[in-house]
C-alpha cells in the first residue's frame, strides 16, 4: 500500500487534505494553495455554510492543485481520479471541475470531462463556485487578490492565446454573471468588483 493511501481515504477531512497538500505540493504551489484554502474559509463563513459543506470546500481547496504531483494528465482530472479511487466521489467532482477544467479539456481536444467525472450538482454546484472564487482571488504568493490581478499574473507567465488564460477569463466571466457571486468576490477581495465588470 502506498504511504499516502490512508490520507486519500480520509481526504474528506480538512486535516487529512492539508496533510496531502503538504506531502504532494512543491513549496511555491503549497503557498498558493494555502492562500486558496484561506480564501475558501472566508467564503464559507460569508456564505454561512453548514459544517459538512465547509469541510468539503476546504478539502477541495487543499487538494485542487495536487494532481500535478500524481503523474501525467490534466491536474484536476488526475487529482479527481485519485479521490475517486479512495471513495471520495463528491470531492472528486469538485476537484475535477474546478477552475474551468471542462473548458480546458475541450480546448486541449480531450473528450468532454463530464463523460468521466460528472459535474457537481445541487449544493455542491454552489461549492464549486466558491472554490472558483477562492482561486481567482488568490495570487501566486497566496495573498488576497482581485481577479484582474490574478489574470495579470497569468498573462505575465503565458501568452494571451494560451488556453489557461482563456479558461481563467471564462471563469471570471461566469462568476461575474451572478450578483450574489460578485458580492462574495468583493467580500474576499476588496475592490474586486471593478475586476469583474
C-alpha positions as CSV (number, residue, x, y, z in Angstrom):
1,X,0.0,0.0,0.0
2,X,1.2,3.5,-0.9
3,X,2.1,5.6,2.2
4,X,-0.4,8.2,1.3
5,X,-3.3,5.8,0.8
6,X,-4.7,6.2,4.3
7,X,-4.7,10.0,3.8
8,X,-6.6,9.7,0.5
9,X,-9.2,7.6,2.2
10,X,-9.6,10.4,4.8
11,X,-9.4,13.2,2.2
12,X,-12.9,14.4,3.1
13,X,-11.4,15.6,6.5
14,X,-9.7,19.0,6.3
15,X,-6.7,17.9,8.4
16,X,-6.0,14.9,6.0
17,X,-6.5,17.1,2.9
18,X,-4.0,19.5,4.3
19,X,-1.5,16.7,5.0
20,X,-1.9,15.5,1.4
21,X,-1.2,19.0,0.1
22,X,1.8,19.3,2.4
23,X,3.2,16.0,1.2
24,X,2.5,16.4,-2.6
25,X,3.0,20.1,-3.4
26,X,6.3,21.9,-4.1
27,X,6.8,24.9,-1.8
28,X,5.5,27.6,-4.1
29,X,2.4,25.6,-5.1
30,X,1.8,25.0,-1.4
31,X,2.0,28.7,-0.6
32,X,-0.7,29.5,-3.2
33,X,-2.8,26.5,-2.1
34,X,-2.7,27.7,1.5
35,X,-3.9,31.1,0.3
36,X,-6.8,29.4,-1.7
37,X,-7.7,27.5,1.5
38,X,-7.7,30.7,3.5
39,X,-10.0,32.3,0.9
40,X,-12.2,29.3,1.0
41,X,-12.6,29.6,4.7
42,X,-13.5,33.3,4.4
43,X,-16.1,32.3,1.7
44,X,-17.5,29.5,3.9
45,X,-18.1,32.0,6.7
46,X,-19.6,34.6,4.4
47,X,-21.9,32.1,2.8
48,X,-22.8,30.6,6.2
49,X,-22.1,27.0,5.0
50,X,-23.0,24.1,7.1
51,X,-20.2,22.3,8.9
52,X,-20.2,19.5,6.3
53,X,-20.2,21.8,3.3
54,X,-17.5,24.0,4.8
55,X,-15.3,20.9,5.3
56,X,-15.9,19.7,1.7
57,X,-15.0,23.2,0.4
58,X,-11.8,23.4,2.5
59,X,-10.8,19.9,1.4
60,X,-11.3,20.8,-2.2
61,X,-9.2,23.9,-1.7
62,X,-6.4,22.0,-0.2
63,X,-6.5,19.3,-2.9
64,X,-7.2,21.3,-6.0
65,X,-3.5,21.5,-7.1
66,X,-2.3,18.0,-6.0
67,X,-2.9,16.4,-9.4
68,X,0.3,17.8,-10.8
69,X,2.3,15.6,-8.4
70,X,0.3,12.5,-9.2
71,X,1.5,11.8,-12.7
72,X,0.8,12.8,-16.3
73,X,-2.5,14.2,-17.4
74,X,-4.5,17.4,-16.6
75,X,-4.0,18.0,-12.9
76,X,-7.7,18.5,-11.9
77,X,-8.6,15.2,-13.6
78,X,-5.6,13.4,-12.1
79,X,-6.5,14.6,-8.6
80,X,-10.2,13.7,-9.2
81,X,-9.2,10.1,-10.2
82,X,-7.1,9.7,-7.0
83,X,-10.1,10.9,-4.9
84,X,-12.4,8.6,-6.8
85,X,-10.1,5.6,-6.2
86,X,-10.2,6.5,-2.5
87,X,-14.0,6.5,-2.4
88,X,-14.3,10.3,-2.3
89,X,-16.8,10.9,-5.2
90,X,-18.3,14.2,-4.1
91,X,-14.9,15.7,-3.5
92,X,-13.6,14.2,-6.8
93,X,-16.3,16.0,-8.7
94,X,-15.5,19.3,-7.0
95,X,-11.7,19.0,-7.6
96,X,-12.2,17.6,-11.1
97,X,-14.3,20.5,-12.3
98,X,-12.6,23.5,-10.5
99,X,-11.1,26.4,-12.4
100,X,-12.9,25.7,-15.7
101,X,-11.5,22.2,-16.1
102,X,-14.3,21.2,-18.5
103,X,-13.5,24.1,-20.9
104,X,-9.7,23.4,-20.5
105,X,-10.4,19.8,-21.6
106,X,-12.3,21.0,-24.7
107,X,-9.6,23.4,-25.6
108,X,-7.0,20.6,-25.4
109,X,-9.1,18.4,-27.6
110,X,-9.8,15.9,-24.9
111,X,-13.2,14.1,-24.6
112,X,-15.8,16.1,-22.6
113,X,-14.9,16.0,-18.9
114,X,-18.4,15.1,-17.9
115,X,-18.1,11.7,-19.6
116,X,-15.6,10.7,-16.9
117,X,-16.4,13.0,-14.0
118,X,-19.9,14.2,-13.5
119,X,-20.3,17.9,-12.7
120,X,-21.2,18.7,-9.1
121,X,-24.9,19.1,-8.7
122,X,-27.2,20.6,-6.0
123,X,-25.4,22.2,-3.1
124,X,-22.0,21.1,-4.4
125,X,-22.5,23.2,-7.5
126,X,-22.5,26.2,-5.2
127,X,-19.3,24.9,-3.6
128,X,-17.7,24.7,-7.0
129,X,-18.5,28.4,-7.5
130,X,-17.0,29.2,-4.1
131,X,-13.9,27.2,-4.9
132,X,-13.5,29.1,-8.2
133,X,-13.9,32.4,-6.3
134,X,-11.1,31.4,-4.0
135,X,-8.9,30.5,-7.0
136,X,-9.5,33.8,-8.8
137,X,-8.9,35.9,-5.7
138,X,-5.6,34.3,-4.6
139,X,-2.3,35.5,-6.1
140,X,0.7,33.2,-6.9
141,X,2.1,34.3,-3.5
142,X,-1.0,33.2,-1.7
143,X,-2.2,36.7,-0.9
144,X,-5.7,38.1,-1.4
145,X,-6.0,39.5,-4.9
146,X,-8.5,40.7,-7.4
147,X,-9.5,38.6,-10.4
148,X,-7.8,41.2,-12.6
149,X,-4.6,40.9,-10.6
150,X,-4.7,37.1,-10.9
151,X,-5.3,37.3,-14.6
152,X,-2.4,39.8,-15.0
153,X,-0.1,37.4,-13.2
154,X,-1.1,34.6,-15.5
155,X,-0.7,36.8,-18.6
156,X,2.9,37.6,-17.5
157,X,3.7,33.9,-17.5
158,X,1.8,32.9,-20.6
159,X,0.8,34.4,-24.0
160,X,-2.7,35.8,-24.4
161,X,-3.9,33.0,-26.6
162,X,-2.8,30.3,-24.1
163,X,-5.7,28.0,-23.1
164,X,-5.1,28.7,-19.4
165,X,-5.6,32.4,-20.0
166,X,-8.8,31.8,-22.0
167,X,-10.1,29.5,-19.3
168,X,-9.4,32.0,-16.5
169,X,-11.2,34.7,-18.4
170,X,-14.2,32.4,-18.9
171,X,-14.3,31.5,-15.1
172,X,-14.2,35.2,-14.2
173,X,-16.9,36.0,-16.7
174,X,-19.1,33.2,-15.3
175,X,-18.6,34.4,-11.7
176,X,-19.5,38.0,-12.8
177,X,-22.9,37.0,-14.2
178,X,-24.5,36.5,-10.8
179,X,-24.8,39.5,-8.4
180,X,-24.6,37.3,-5.3
181,X,-21.4,35.7,-6.6
182,X,-20.0,39.1,-7.4
183,X,-20.7,40.2,-3.9
184,X,-18.8,37.3,-2.5
185,X,-15.8,38.1,-4.7
186,X,-15.9,41.7,-3.4
187,X,-16.1,40.3,0.1
188,X,-12.9,38.3,-0.1
189,X,-11.0,40.6,-2.5
190,X,-11.9,44.2,-1.6
191,X,-12.3,46.5,-4.6
192,X,-12.5,43.4,-6.9
193,X,-15.9,44.5,-8.3
194,X,-14.2,46.5,-11.0
195,X,-12.2,43.4,-12.0
196,X,-15.4,41.5,-12.7
197,X,-17.2,44.2,-14.8
